[in-house]
Amino acid sequence: MKGCVCKVPQPKVKPGRQDWCERCSLFIDPAIACNDTTVREFFDRLAQAMPVRGEAWSLFRMECEAREFAGRPRFKQSFHGRKNLREAAEEAADGALYLFLDTLVVRREGRDGEDIDLALTAAHHFYRAYEAAAHLRAKRMGAP
């Protein structure tokens, strides 16, 4: 069966026909679509790769899955037409910036420096996410 070759597949709105493209009327392979199965598979693989998982992991996963599900009606399969790795890097930079801004809020409240080490650790992890996304982008463009 020939599948959808549209740059951005547009799933049909009609229930039971979401695996068919509105534009070309061809089948959209569920393995390349953002859906319950592919989201679950990705986070299952991430969980297997993590040496320790606790309550924070469970909350993180639930938040990721909830955010994806909430955005699905609006964004559909638009990620196929975006530069996702570039956006991931931008989000990582935003995360570090939010941590910095929070330190200013704490400073204003007169609690300056009491937990700056943890804020810096979290910001460092955002940097590492940025670095990994940049490395993956470079690799996809042919770098070793």
Backbone as CSV, one residue per row, in Angstrom:
resi,resn,N_x,N_y,N_z,CA_x,CA_y,CA_z,C_x,C_y,C_z
1,MET,0.846,-1.178,0.000,0.000,0.000,0.000,0.889,1.238,0.000
2,LYS,0.641,2.131,-0.916,1.399,3.378,-0.992,0.938,4.314,0.121
3,GLY,1.907,4.889,0.804,1.589,5.765,1.917,1.684,7.233,1.553
4,CYS,1.198,8.051,2.457,1.221,9.504,2.307,2.657,9.989,2.143
5,VAL,2.854,10.864,1.172,4.178,11.448,0.941,4.150,12.969,1.120
6,CYS,3.050,13.476,1.656,2.955,14.913,1.906,4.031,15.321,2.917
7,LYS,4.591,16.514,2.756,5.602,16.996,3.703,5.037,16.994,5.117
8,VAL,3.814,17.465,5.269,3.129,17.453,6.557,1.803,16.731,6.368
9,PRO,1.726,15.446,6.774,0.463,14.731,6.649,-0.660,15.453,7.398
10,GLN,-1.835,15.447,6.829,-2.989,16.091,7.448,-4.039,15.006,7.715
11,PRO,-4.058,14.459,8.940,-5.011,13.387,9.242,-6.451,13.847,9.061
12,LYS,-7.272,12.940,8.570,-8.699,13.240,8.430,-9.302,13.435,9.806
13,VAL,-10.303,14.270,9.886,-10.955,14.573,11.153,-11.989,13.498,11.490
14,LYS,-12.524,12.849,10.493,-13.579,11.848,10.683,-13.078,10.699,11.566
15,PRO,-13.786,10.403,12.657,-13.381,9.309,13.544,-13.209,8.000,12.761
16,GLY,-12.121,7.296,13.105,-11.831,6.042,12.438,-11.046,6.211,11.142
17,ARG,-10.843,7.450,10.718,-10.110,7.709,9.468,-8.855,8.553,9.703
18,GLN,-8.420,8.687,10.971,-7.283,9.533,11.307,-5.980,9.045,10.665
19,ASP,-5.932,7.789,10.237,-4.725,7.256,9.603,-4.706,7.522,8.097
20,TRP,-5.614,8.377,7.627,-5.674,8.709,6.205,-5.482,10.211,6.045
21,CYS,-4.718,10.596,5.046,-4.383,11.995,4.840,-5.496,12.736,4.104
22,GLU,-5.855,13.874,4.656,-6.883,14.740,4.060,-6.419,15.292,2.711
23,ARG,-5.122,15.552,2.572,-4.585,16.163,1.347,-4.510,15.177,0.177
24,CYS,-3.873,14.020,0.428,-3.614,13.090,-0.686,-4.488,11.841,-0.637
25,SER,-5.251,11.668,0.429,-6.135,10.512,0.638,-5.387,9.192,0.744
26,LEU,-4.074,9.248,1.051,-3.305,8.025,1.223,-3.089,7.752,2.712
27,PHE,-2.716,6.505,3.011,-2.527,6.026,4.369,-1.344,6.725,5.040
28,ILE,-1.530,7.155,6.286,-0.451,7.717,7.098,0.028,6.602,8.017
29,ASP,1.263,6.195,7.842,1.829,5.122,8.656,1.809,5.538,10.128
30,PRO,1.092,4.813,10.989,1.022,5.188,12.402,2.390,5.218,13.082
31,ALA,3.370,4.508,12.539,4.702,4.477,13.146,5.444,5.797,12.997
32,ILE,5.009,6.675,12.080,5.669,7.975,11.903,4.768,9.112,12.373
33,ALA,3.659,8.765,12.985,2.708,9.774,13.476,2.863,9.939,14.979
34,CYS,2.539,11.107,15.456,2.519,11.348,16.892,1.170,10.841,17.383
35,ASN,1.196,9.738,18.124,-0.036,9.126,18.619,0.260,8.453,19.957
36,ASP,-0.753,7.904,20.589,-0.566,7.291,21.909,0.531,6.230,21.897
37,THR,0.572,5.418,20.849,1.543,4.328,20.779,2.968,4.838,20.654
38,THR,3.220,5.763,19.724,4.598,6.232,19.531,5.086,7.036,20.731
39,VAL,4.204,7.789,21.366,4.589,8.537,22.579,4.955,7.547,23.680
40,ARG,4.112,6.546,23.898,4.363,5.540,24.943,5.673,4.794,24.667
41,GLU,5.909,4.395,23.414,7.135,3.678,23.068,8.379,4.521,23.365
42,PHE,8.350,5.806,23.002,9.495,6.680,23.239,9.802,6.781,24.735
43,PHE,8.785,7.042,25.550,9.027,7.218,26.978,9.327,5.898,27.672
44,ASP,8.839,4.786,27.153,9.242,3.475,27.675,10.733,3.247,27.435
45,ARG,11.207,3.584,26.234,12.641,3.429,25.929,13.481,4.361,26.795
46,LEU,13.008,5.578,27.002,13.723,6.504,27.871,13.798,5.939,29.290
47,ALA,12.703,5.407,29.785,12.679,4.838,31.137,13.664,3.681,31.260
48,GLN,13.745,2.840,30.238,14.666,1.699,30.271,16.125,2.161,30.308
49,ALA,16.400,3.303,29.712,17.773,3.809,29.653,18.196,4.522,30.935
50,MET,17.252,4.794,31.793,17.546,5.546,33.012,17.871,4.570,34.146
51,PRO,18.999,4.786,34.839,19.374,3.853,35.904,18.436,3.907,37.116
52,VAL,17.918,5.076,37.408,17.037,5.240,38.568,15.827,6.059,38.149
53,ARG,14.670,5.590,38.532,13.443,6.338,38.252,12.647,6.407,39.550
54,GLY,12.143,7.582,39.831,11.362,7.755,41.047,10.122,8.577,40.761
55,GLU,9.640,9.226,41.794,8.430,10.029,41.668,8.611,11.165,40.666
56,ALA,9.792,11.787,40.661,10.034,12.890,39.718,9.925,12.392,38.284
57,TRP,10.444,11.182,38.018,10.332,10.613,36.666,8.860,10.416,36.290
58,SER,8.086,9.861,37.202,6.663,9.624,36.923,5.941,10.929,36.627
59,LEU,6.222,11.952,37.414,5.588,13.258,37.191,6.039,13.871,35.867
60,PHE,7.336,13.759,35.557,7.865,14.267,34.295,7.189,13.581,33.111
61,ARG,7.111,12.277,33.159,6.497,11.534,32.054,5.024,11.910,31.898
62,MET,4.319,11.981,33.020,2.894,12.352,32.941,2.735,13.743,32.339
63,GLU,3.600,14.673,32.721,3.523,16.038,32.179,3.800,16.040,30.676
64,CYS,4.840,15.315,30.256,5.161,15.235,28.822,3.985,14.663,28.036
65,GLU,3.453,13.548,28.500,2.353,12.899,27.791,1.102,13.774,27.789
66,ALA,0.822,14.432,28.899,-0.353,15.304,28.967,-0.203,16.501,28.028
67,ARG,0.995,17.077,27.974,1.225,18.229,27.097,1.109,17.827,25.627
68,GLU,1.655,16.657,25.282,1.544,16.187,23.898,0.076,15.957,23.544
69,PHE,-0.654,15.281,24.425,-2.060,14.968,24.163,-2.897,16.242,24.044
70,ALA,-2.641,17.216,24.914,-3.392,18.474,24.876,-3.123,19.247,23.590
71,GLY,-1.912,19.147,23.063,-1.565,19.873,21.844,-1.933,19.158,20.563
72,ARG,-2.259,17.884,20.653,-2.519,17.083,19.451,-3.625,17.647,18.566
73,PRO,-4.780,18.072,19.116,-5.825,18.617,18.226,-5.380,19.883,17.494
74,ARG,-4.566,20.692,18.142,-4.121,21.946,17.523,-2.968,21.731,16.532
75,PHE,-1.977,20.955,16.958,-0.755,20.841,16.164,-0.757,19.659,15.200
76,LYS,-1.591,18.662,15.459,-1.706,17.467,14.615,-0.334,16.920,14.279
77,GLN,-0.002,16.806,13.012,1.288,16.247,12.593,2.225,17.343,12.059
78,SER,2.004,18.580,12.516,2.784,19.714,12.000,4.281,19.596,12.307
79,PHE,4.637,18.758,13.264,6.047,18.587,13.591,6.851,18.081,12.396
80,HIS,6.180,17.438,11.432,6.881,16.959,10.241,7.430,18.124,9.412
81,GLY,6.869,19.299,9.555,7.324,20.447,8.782,8.169,21.435,9.575
82,ARG,8.545,21.069,10.810,9.326,21.968,11.666,10.756,21.468,11.842
83,LYS,11.611,22.339,12.289,12.981,21.983,12.652,12.978,21.644,14.148
84,ASN,12.578,20.418,14.463,12.350,20.009,15.844,13.598,20.059,16.712
85,LEU,14.751,19.691,16.161,15.971,19.739,16.967,16.357,21.173,17.298
86,ARG,16.154,22.089,16.374,16.425,23.500,16.650,15.473,24.002,17.734
87,GLU,14.209,23.606,17.628,13.231,24.027,18.645,13.557,23.432,20.014
88,ALA,14.052,22.189,20.031,14.451,21.576,21.303,15.581,22.374,21.950
89,ALA,16.547,22.788,21.142,17.656,23.600,21.670,17.131,24.925,22.224
90,GLU,16.199,25.545,21.511,15.621,26.804,21.992,14.877,26.600,23.306
91,GLU,14.156,25.490,23.419,13.427,25.204,24.659,14.404,24.984,25.821
92,ALA,15.537,24.319,25.542,16.537,24.117,26.596,17.091,25.461,27.066
93,ALA,17.374,26.348,26.119,17.845,27.685,26.485,16.773,28.421,27.294
94,ASP,15.516,28.278,26.903,14.426,28.896,27.671,14.373,28.348,29.094
95,GLY,14.585,27.038,29.252,14.560,26.438,30.587,15.610,27.052,31.494
96,ALA,16.834,27.214,30.975,17.893,27.834,31.775,17.539,29.283,32.101
97,LEU,16.966,29.975,31.136,16.574,31.360,31.359,15.486,31.460,32.428
98,TYR,14.509,30.550,32.415,13.466,30.553,33.447,14.071,30.355,34.839
99,LEU,15.081,29.506,34.929,15.738,29.304,36.218,16.430,30.582,36.674
100,PHE,17.121,31.249,35.759,17.751,32.538,36.089,16.699,33.528,36.578
101,LEU,15.599,33.652,35.840,14.552,34.599,36.222,13.980,34.273,37.594
102,ASP,13.866,32.976,37.900,13.367,32.586,39.211,14.335,33.022,40.308
103,THR,15.641,32.994,40.031,16.590,33.465,41.052,16.403,34.953,41.342
104,LEU,15.974,35.705,40.339,15.705,37.134,40.567,14.464,37.321,41.430
105,VAL,13.458,36.481,41.218,12.252,36.539,42.051,12.621,36.244,43.499
106,VAL,13.427,35.205,43.704,13.854,34.831,45.053,14.691,35.945,45.687
107,ARG,15.544,36.564,44.874,16.360,37.682,45.383,15.451,38.808,45.851
108,ARG,14.425,39.114,45.084,13.505,40.192,45.456,12.790,39.877,46.764
109,GLU,12.545,38.590,46.988,11.868,38.166,48.216,12.820,38.139,49.417
110,GLY,14.092,38.481,49.181,15.057,38.529,50.270,15.677,37.188,50.609
111,ARG,15.552,36.205,49.730,16.115,34.874,49.984,17.254,34.578,49.010
112,ASP,17.993,35.573,48.639,19.068,35.453,47.651,20.108,34.415,48.050
113,GLY,20.397,33.516,47.139,21.499,32.588,47.308,21.226,31.350,48.125
114,GLU,20.059,31.227,48.729,19.854,30.086,49.620,19.831,28.747,48.890
115,ASP,19.446,28.746,47.625,19.421,27.489,46.878,19.943,27.673,45.451
116,ILE,20.858,28.630,45.296,21.409,28.927,43.977,22.103,27.704,43.377
117,ASP,22.724,26.860,44.213,23.413,25.681,43.691,22.459,24.756,42.946
118,LEU,21.265,24.581,43.476,20.284,23.717,42.817,19.775,24.365,41.530
119,ALA,19.578,25.673,41.546,19.166,26.377,40.319,20.242,26.251,39.250
120,LEU,21.506,26.377,39.649,22.609,26.244,38.691,22.735,24.807,38.178
121,THR,22.480,23.836,39.037,22.513,22.436,38.607,21.433,22.182,37.562
122,ALA,20.240,22.679,37.827,19.151,22.509,36.859,19.483,23.221,35.547
123,ALA,20.037,24.427,35.631,20.425,25.168,34.425,21.505,24.407,33.657
124,HIS,22.418,23.781,34.383,23.453,22.971,33.741,22.831,21.818,32.948
125,HIS,21.816,21.200,33.508,21.130,20.113,32.793,20.439,20.632,31.535
126,PHE,19.898,21.828,31.587,19.333,22.428,30.373,20.430,22.660,29.340
127,TYR,21.612,23.106,29.806,22.730,23.268,28.881,23.095,21.931,28.247
128,ARG,23.139,20.874,29.054,23.484,19.553,28.510,22.446,19.100,27.490
129,ALA,21.181,19.413,27.718,20.134,19.095,26.739,20.365,19.890,25.459
130,TYR,20.715,21.154,25.598,21.022,22.003,24.440,22.190,21.413,23.654
131,GLU,23.240,21.045,24.384,24.436,20.480,23.770,24.115,19.178,23.029
132,ALA,23.318,18.307,23.631,22.959,17.030,23.004,22.104,17.253,21.758
133,ALA,21.168,18.197,21.824,20.347,18.499,20.648,21.214,19.037,19.517
134,ALA,22.188,19.887,19.843,23.095,20.423,18.826,23.944,19.314,18.225
135,HIS,24.399,18.398,19.054,25.188,17.265,18.581,24.351,16.376,17.646
136,LEU,23.120,16.119,18.027,22.230,15.309,17.190,21.958,15.999,15.856
137,ARG,21.742,17.308,15.895,21.564,18.076,14.636,22.775,17.923,13.741
138,ALA,23.960,18.091,14.321,25.192,17.976,13.534,25.344,16.567,12.958
139,LYS,25.038,15.568,13.752,25.141,14.180,13.299,24.182,13.918,12.140
140,ARG,22.974,14.447,12.236,21.988,14.261,11.159,22.427,14.967,9.883
141,MET,23.320,15.948,10.019,23.816,16.689,8.851,25.140,16.103,8.340
142,GLY,25.565,14.948,8.925,26.736,14.263,8.411,27.966,14.287,9.278
143,ALA,27.957,14.989,10.382,29.118,15.013,11.279,29.250,13.654,11.972
144,PRO,30.468,13.294,12.401,30.661,12.001,13.086,30.012,11.968,14.455
